[in-house]
Structure formats: C-alpha cells, structure tokens
Amino acid sequence: MQTRHIQTDGLNQQILEAGTGPLVLLIHGFPELGISWRAQVGALAAAGFHAVAPDMRGYGGTDKPADTTAYGMLDLVGDVVDLVRALGETACVVVGHDFGAAVAWQCALTRPDVFRAVFGLSVPFQPRRLKGPPTAAMTAITRRAGLGVLYINQFQEPDAHAAFDADPATALRKAFYAYDGATPDGRQSTGFFPEGQTLLSTIPDDATLPPWMSDAHFAEYVAAFSAGGFKGPVDWYRNLDANWAATAFLQDARIRVPAAFAVGERDPVRHYAGPAEAGLKDWLADLRMQQVVPGAGHWIQQERPDEVNRLLLDFLGQVGG
C-alpha cells in the first residue's frame, strides 16, 4: 500500500493505492480522507484488484481551489474521470461513501462508459427533483415538521466552516462520535438542531473517539484538516443549488449499470435520506444488492470493515471483477 501524487487535467491528487488488476476507485465523504478506505484497499488488492482511494478535491494532500464554485458536482465527477485516465485505464468500478457516494452515483449516471458498476455506502442515490433547488425545499420541510435546522442548510452560510477550523481536533472528534453506531441513543446527532445552534454545538463536549478509531489514525485526520482547513469540504455543500441548476439534462435519468447499496442500521443519515433509500429500486435499473448492516452507524467501511469487504467483493464477483 502506497501514497503518491498523480497529476490529472487540472488537479494534483493524492492517492492511496495497492494491488494490480481491474481498477476500483474508492471515493470518501465528509469529513474524511482516502485513508478511510485502508481496510478496503488492502482487501481488494489481496483479491486481485488495483484499489485506489484519492483525497478528493479540497481534502488532504489534493489541490484545494480557492473559489467556492470550483466544488460543483460536475467538477467532482470530472476529477474522477480524469483520475481513471491518469491511472492508464478506460473503465473501473466506483465505490463511494457519504458525499462520495453522491459523486459515485453521478459518475455512473453521467459516464456509464467509464464507470461500469457502482456501489454506494450510507447515502442512497437521490434523483434531481422537479420543484426547484434543494436547499429551500429542505428548509421548508424541516420547518413544517418542527425539526429546526438541517446541518446541510447551515453549511450554506459563508462562515459555516469557521467553527471546524477553530479547533479541528474537537470538530473531528465530535463528528465521528455523533454519527457512529456505538454511540448511545440520545447522543447521536440526527443532523437537525435548534435555530441559533450549529452541528458542533449540539454534540456533547465529552464525545470520545469511536471504538474503531485509534489515536494514531485520528492524528492523521487532525494533521490533514489542520493544514488544509474545512472550507473546501464545506464548499461541496454550498454548490447543491448550483448542481441542481446545472443538471436539468439529467432530469428523470436512471442509473443503468450494475449497482449496490449498503447502509448502517444506526446511521443518522437515515433520518433525512431514508425515503430515497426506500425508493432505490425505482432509479437503479440493475440493483444487485441492498443491505442494512446491523448495529453499524455512518462510518460503515471503518466500523464494519470485514462486512463491507465481503459485500464489496461479492458485488465485484457479480459484475465480472
């Protein structure tokens, strides 16, 4: 397993990789890094695959454009297409977690010639809605339901990343704790909080690292985010409405390559992504697998590496490796 940099069309990307064989790309989410896939990189390499987990645009050792508009979905998909070509390949299987799952779904939707199969973790495919940009809709829905503010809406604020940048270690510790499957009921975050609060302010100050997170592994995250900051990662969220405006051509489009989805039973994201999870079969024309992992939370590939590796290798066996 090695870490190196690779130059694509306009981005210098840091990647974690191992193995030789058919290419499998592993796309992380927020607030993570390519190292979140170590267990999968090792298992895939041992099974005869070339496993590659990049730090995505704005994260870790990869370039971090200053302009918020540089973090749109089409930019992110383009980065993954470019990475496939820079690795000397023409096609691969793409796997994504959290916001990385959203990127993976869009890769499969827009470039099925490059991404011949897709596996999403934690965040289901969510089709483009007809009634307008998503952030206003999310605000209206949460207010009608008396749920307060969804963190995605709060992330639209220009200074939303400042609380994370002020103390990266505390921010990361709270985020990993609040979305972990081992965290007791009532102490997990639902993603919703009262007006005037923030995601971090509503997570207990005595939050501890999850059982799977070693001090050394956590130190890698803290070092990366202390150096690179959280603006770029939060900018992914600030482009949600722009993504909607740029993708009218994808209205009602279905993913037709082989697809799979797995989610932790205790993943708090299910509080606001559950309806999309239930309707996956309507949008994935070749859905081969849909699995709920008992007891797992949001960080599924790190919480349950053996189970995720088993599911992933089973899926790869189905689609031809």
PEDAJO-V843894 format. One record per helix or strand of 2 or more residues. SS is the DSSP state (H for helix, E for strand). FROM is the first residue (numbers start at 1). LEN is the number of residues. If there is no record, write none. Layout:
SS_FROM_LEN ; SS_FROM_LEN
This chain:
E_2_6 ; E_12_7 ; E_22_6 ; H_34_13 ; E_49_6 ; H_68_4 ; H_73_14 ; E_92_6 ; H_99_12 ; E_115_7 ; H_134_11 ; E_149_2 ; H_151_4 ; H_162_5 ; H_168_11 ; E_192_2 ; H_200_3 ; H_215_14 ; H_231_8 ; H_240_7 ; H_248_3 ; E_258_7 ; H_270_9 ; H_280_3 ; E_287_7 ; H_300_4 ; H_305_15
